[in-house]
């Protein structure tokens, strides 16, 4: 749809090495921005907890470069790529695009959140993410700020891309993201903004059906980003692989019922985790600031250490429920 693969970049770029390995992507030097050593999470009143994330092997990738790298891998396997070619409508035996009709047996719909916008506005939050130069951005340290008045039902974040450079973002229900991100940046100190991105995210989990006749829906368009953070490199990327395999089988066997294997595979791998994340999100959405502050005050060094020892960044609900201090909070 755009003029260039990977642009505009809506992604924070956090992903685990394990996820990239499973996606069969070995990040090139241009794609790799840095490694995350720890995360600091702040309560509304400023109390912080620190999670050591070295066991989870989380890296920051340059998403623009990652998309170009993946496009090259696809090209080397026989894909044809067209830029500035947007989808218009599904027609018999193909699709109509801004660049003429493309014949196809199956259409894979990866149009992102825009596909869901007309169906369910409740699941969409607006975000602002700026790329910033600032000496208060610490290399290897992610920061997350909870405040239900400033960022209702979500949070603000700092993701470093290197020393003194990173992505600063905010999201929340019903907020003016441009105003809120400006206030957040001013509270941090001096900075220079080099890129501004405004984009919607989907936080309600997967849609009901991933296959509609000869259309296969993948990625944000299918609601496959995490309900907790809207991160989706792994869960959406795996959906692409699973969909590709199911389509290959459907073509080889001339049996379109094989397409349903894609939905089954994805839900077997991610379904339970996404259900738990949806529950955690609903709980977080109902907490006010005083409750969030109480929760932070009840988190012990043992809980911090316990979460630090968890090894799976991609299936993280157990850590969130631990942070919610399940015993005391309800």
C-alpha positions as CSV (number, residue, x, y, z in Angstrom):
1,X,0.0,0.0,0.0
2,X,2.8,2.4,0.9
3,X,5.7,3.7,-1.2
4,X,8.2,1.6,0.7
5,X,8.4,-1.7,2.5
6,X,8.6,-1.1,6.3
7,X,7.3,2.5,6.2
8,X,5.6,4.0,8.1
9,X,6.9,2.1,11.1
10,X,4.2,1.6,13.8
11,X,6.2,-0.9,15.9
12,X,8.1,-0.6,19.2
13,X,10.5,-3.3,17.9
14,X,10.7,-5.4,21.0
15,X,11.0,-9.1,20.3
16,X,12.7,-12.2,21.8
17,X,15.5,-14.0,20.1
18,X,13.5,-17.2,20.5
19,X,10.6,-15.7,18.6
20,X,12.8,-14.6,15.7
21,X,14.4,-18.1,15.6
22,X,11.0,-19.7,15.4
23,X,10.1,-17.3,12.6
24,X,13.3,-18.4,10.9
25,X,14.7,-14.8,10.8
26,X,18.3,-14.2,11.6
27,X,18.4,-10.4,12.1
28,X,21.1,-8.7,9.9
29,X,23.4,-6.1,11.3
30,X,21.2,-3.3,10.0
31,X,18.1,-4.9,11.6
32,X,19.5,-5.4,15.1
33,X,19.4,-2.2,17.3
34,X,20.3,-3.6,20.7
35,X,19.7,-5.9,23.6
36,X,17.4,-5.3,26.6
37,X,18.9,-5.9,30.1
38,X,16.1,-4.7,32.3
39,X,12.7,-3.1,32.5
40,X,11.6,-0.4,35.0
41,X,7.9,-0.2,35.7
42,X,6.6,3.0,37.4
43,X,3.4,3.5,39.4
44,X,1.3,6.7,39.2
45,X,3.0,8.1,42.4
46,X,6.5,7.2,41.0
47,X,7.3,4.0,42.8
48,X,9.4,1.8,40.6
49,X,10.0,-1.9,40.3
50,X,12.9,-3.4,38.3
51,X,12.7,-6.6,36.3
52,X,16.0,-8.1,35.1
53,X,15.1,-9.4,31.6
54,X,18.4,-10.9,30.5
55,X,17.1,-14.5,30.8
56,X,14.3,-13.6,28.3
57,X,16.8,-12.6,25.7
58,X,14.8,-9.6,24.4
59,X,16.2,-7.5,21.6
60,X,15.2,-4.3,19.9
61,X,15.0,-4.5,16.1
62,X,14.7,-1.8,13.5
63,X,11.3,-2.7,12.2
64,X,11.8,-0.9,8.9
65,X,14.9,-3.0,8.2
66,X,13.3,-6.2,9.5
67,X,10.4,-5.8,7.0
68,X,12.9,-5.2,4.2
69,X,14.9,-8.3,5.3
70,X,11.7,-10.4,5.3
71,X,10.7,-9.0,1.9
72,X,14.1,-10.1,0.5
73,X,13.7,-13.6,2.0
74,X,10.2,-13.8,0.4
75,X,11.6,-12.5,-3.0
76,X,14.3,-15.2,-2.9
77,X,11.6,-17.8,-2.5
78,X,9.7,-16.6,-5.5
79,X,7.4,-13.9,-4.2
80,X,6.6,-10.9,-6.4
81,X,6.4,-7.6,-4.5
82,X,4.6,-4.4,-5.6
83,X,4.6,-1.1,-3.6
84,X,2.0,1.7,-3.9
85,X,-0.6,-1.0,-4.7
86,X,-3.6,-0.9,-2.4
87,X,-6.4,-3.5,-2.2
88,X,-9.8,-2.3,-3.5
89,X,-12.1,-5.3,-3.5
90,X,-12.3,-9.1,-3.7
91,X,-13.7,-10.2,-7.1
92,X,-14.3,-13.7,-8.6
93,X,-10.9,-15.3,-9.3
94,X,-8.8,-12.5,-7.9
95,X,-8.6,-9.0,-6.3
96,X,-8.9,-5.5,-7.7
97,X,-6.1,-3.2,-6.7
98,X,-5.1,0.4,-7.4
99,X,-2.7,-1.2,-9.9
100,X,-5.1,-3.4,-11.8
101,X,-6.6,-6.8,-11.2
102,X,-4.4,-9.6,-9.7
103,X,-5.6,-13.1,-10.3
104,X,-5.4,-15.5,-7.3
105,X,-7.0,-18.6,-5.9
106,X,-6.8,-17.3,-2.3
107,X,-6.5,-13.8,-0.9
108,X,-4.5,-13.2,2.3
109,X,-5.8,-10.1,4.1
110,X,-3.1,-8.4,6.1
111,X,-4.4,-4.9,6.1
112,X,-3.9,-4.3,9.8
113,X,-6.1,-2.6,12.3
114,X,-7.9,-0.6,9.5
115,X,-9.8,-3.8,8.6
116,X,-11.3,-3.9,12.2
117,X,-12.0,-0.2,12.5
118,X,-15.5,-0.3,11.1
119,X,-16.4,-3.5,13.0
120,X,-15.6,-2.7,16.6
121,X,-14.2,0.7,17.7
122,X,-14.2,-0.4,21.3
123,X,-11.1,-2.6,20.7
124,X,-9.0,0.2,19.2
125,X,-6.8,2.7,21.0
126,X,-4.9,5.5,19.4
127,X,-1.2,5.8,20.0
128,X,1.6,8.3,19.4
129,X,5.2,7.1,19.2
130,X,8.1,9.5,18.6
131,X,11.6,8.6,17.8
132,X,13.7,10.8,20.0
133,X,17.3,11.8,20.8
134,X,17.7,12.4,24.6
135,X,20.4,11.7,27.1
136,X,17.8,10.4,29.6
137,X,17.2,7.3,27.4
138,X,19.2,4.5,28.9
139,X,20.7,1.9,26.7
140,X,19.3,-1.6,27.4
141,X,16.5,-0.3,29.7
142,X,12.8,-0.3,28.8
143,X,10.6,1.9,30.9
144,X,6.8,1.6,31.4
145,X,4.6,4.2,33.1
146,X,1.2,3.3,34.5
147,X,-1.2,6.2,35.2
148,X,-5.0,5.5,34.8
149,X,-5.7,9.3,34.5
150,X,-3.0,10.1,31.9
151,X,-3.1,6.8,30.0
152,X,-6.4,5.1,30.9
153,X,-6.3,1.3,30.2
154,X,-2.8,1.4,28.8
155,X,0.6,3.1,29.6
156,X,3.5,5.2,28.4
157,X,6.8,3.6,27.3
158,X,10.4,4.2,26.5
159,X,12.2,1.7,24.3
160,X,15.9,2.4,23.7
161,X,17.4,1.8,20.2
162,X,20.9,2.7,21.4
163,X,22.6,5.2,23.7
164,X,20.6,8.4,23.9
165,X,18.1,7.3,21.2
166,X,14.8,5.5,21.4
167,X,11.1,5.3,20.9
168,X,8.8,7.1,23.3
169,X,5.1,6.3,23.1
170,X,1.7,6.8,24.8
171,X,-1.7,5.2,24.4
172,X,-4.9,5.3,26.3
173,X,-8.7,5.3,26.0
174,X,-10.1,8.6,24.8
175,X,-6.9,10.7,25.2
176,X,-5.4,13.2,22.8
177,X,-2.2,11.3,22.2
178,X,-0.3,14.3,20.7
179,X,-1.0,16.5,23.8
180,X,-0.3,13.6,26.2
181,X,3.0,12.6,24.6
182,X,4.2,16.2,24.6
183,X,3.5,16.5,28.3
184,X,5.3,13.2,29.0
185,X,8.4,14.3,27.0
186,X,8.5,17.6,28.8
187,X,8.4,15.9,32.1
188,X,11.5,13.9,31.2
189,X,13.9,16.7,30.2
190,X,15.6,17.9,27.0
191,X,15.0,16.0,23.8
192,X,14.9,16.3,20.0
193,X,12.2,14.5,18.0
194,X,13.3,13.0,14.7
195,X,10.1,11.1,13.7
196,X,6.5,11.1,14.7
197,X,4.0,8.3,14.1
198,X,0.3,8.2,15.0
199,X,-1.4,4.9,14.6
200,X,-4.2,2.8,16.0
201,X,-3.6,-0.5,18.0
202,X,-6.0,-3.4,18.6
203,X,-6.3,-4.7,22.1
204,X,-9.3,-7.0,22.2
205,X,-7.7,-10.2,21.0
206,X,-8.4,-12.5,18.0
207,X,-11.5,-12.2,15.8
208,X,-13.9,-15.1,15.6
209,X,-13.0,-16.5,12.1
210,X,-9.6,-16.3,10.4
211,X,-11.0,-17.8,7.2
212,X,-13.9,-16.4,5.2
213,X,-14.5,-18.5,2.0
214,X,-11.3,-17.9,-0.1
215,X,-10.0,-15.1,2.1
216,X,-7.5,-15.8,4.8
217,X,-7.1,-13.1,7.5
218,X,-3.7,-12.7,9.2
219,X,-2.0,-10.4,11.7
220,X,-3.5,-7.3,13.2
221,X,-6.4,-7.7,10.7
222,X,-7.3,-10.9,12.6
223,X,-6.7,-9.3,16.0
224,X,-3.6,-11.4,16.6
225,X,-1.5,-8.8,18.5
226,X,-1.2,-9.2,22.3
227,X,-4.2,-7.7,24.2
228,X,-1.8,-6.5,27.0
229,X,0.8,-4.6,24.9
230,X,-0.4,-4.8,21.3
231,X,2.9,-6.4,20.4
232,X,2.6,-8.8,17.5
233,X,5.8,-9.6,15.7
234,X,5.8,-13.2,17.0
235,X,2.1,-14.0,17.1
236,X,1.3,-12.3,13.8
237,X,4.4,-13.7,12.1
238,X,3.6,-17.2,13.2
239,X,0.1,-16.7,11.8
240,X,1.7,-15.9,8.4
241,X,3.7,-19.1,8.5
242,X,0.7,-21.2,9.5
243,X,-1.6,-19.6,6.9
244,X,1.1,-20.1,4.2
245,X,1.3,-23.8,5.1
246,X,-2.5,-24.3,5.1
247,X,-2.8,-22.5,1.8
248,X,-0.1,-24.6,0.2
249,X,-1.9,-27.7,1.3
250,X,-5.2,-26.4,0.0
251,X,-3.7,-25.8,-3.4
252,X,-1.8,-29.1,-3.6
253,X,-4.8,-31.2,-2.5
254,X,-7.4,-28.9,-4.3
255,X,-9.3,-28.9,-1.0
256,X,-10.1,-25.5,0.5
257,X,-11.1,-27.1,3.8
258,X,-7.3,-27.4,4.6
259,X,-7.4,-23.6,5.2
260,X,-9.1,-24.3,8.6
261,X,-5.9,-25.9,9.8
262,X,-4.4,-22.5,10.0
263,X,-6.9,-21.2,12.6
264,X,-6.7,-24.5,14.5
265,X,-2.8,-24.3,14.7
266,X,-2.8,-20.6,15.7
267,X,-5.4,-21.1,18.5
268,X,-3.6,-24.2,19.8
269,X,-0.4,-22.2,20.1
270,X,-1.7,-18.8,21.3
271,X,-5.4,-19.1,22.2
272,X,-5.1,-19.9,25.9
273,X,-2.4,-17.2,26.5
274,X,-4.5,-14.6,24.7
275,X,-7.6,-15.5,26.8
276,X,-5.5,-14.9,29.9
277,X,-4.1,-11.7,28.6
278,X,-7.6,-10.4,27.8
279,X,-8.6,-11.2,31.4
280,X,-5.5,-9.4,32.8
281,X,-6.3,-6.4,30.5
282,X,-9.9,-6.2,31.8
283,X,-8.7,-6.3,35.4
284,X,-6.1,-3.5,34.7
285,X,-8.7,-1.4,32.9
286,X,-10.9,-1.3,36.1
287,X,-8.2,-0.2,38.5
288,X,-7.9,3.4,39.6
289,X,-4.6,5.0,40.5
290,X,-4.9,4.5,44.2
291,X,-5.3,0.8,43.7
292,X,-2.4,0.7,41.2
293,X,-0.3,2.5,43.9
294,X,-1.3,-0.1,46.5
295,X,-0.4,-2.9,44.2
296,X,3.0,-1.5,43.6
297,X,3.6,-1.1,47.3
298,X,2.7,-4.8,47.9
299,X,5.3,-6.0,45.3
300,X,8.2,-7.6,47.2
301,X,11.8,-8.1,46.0
302,X,10.9,-11.8,45.8
303,X,8.2,-11.1,43.3
304,X,10.6,-9.0,41.2
305,X,13.1,-11.8,41.3
306,X,10.5,-14.4,40.5
307,X,9.5,-12.5,37.3
308,X,13.1,-11.8,36.4
309,X,13.7,-15.6,36.4
310,X,10.8,-16.2,33.9
311,X,12.2,-17.1,30.5
312,X,9.3,-16.5,28.2
313,X,8.7,-12.9,26.9
314,X,6.1,-14.1,24.4
315,X,3.9,-15.9,26.9
316,X,3.9,-13.4,29.8
317,X,0.5,-13.6,31.5
318,X,1.9,-15.5,34.6
319,X,4.2,-12.5,35.2
320,X,1.4,-10.0,34.9
321,X,-0.8,-11.9,37.3
322,X,2.1,-12.1,39.7
323,X,2.5,-8.3,39.4
324,X,-1.2,-7.9,40.1
325,X,-0.4,-9.4,43.4
326,X,-3.3,-11.9,43.0
327,X,-3.5,-12.8,46.7
328,X,-4.1,-9.3,47.9
329,X,-5.5,-7.2,45.1
330,X,-9.0,-8.6,44.6
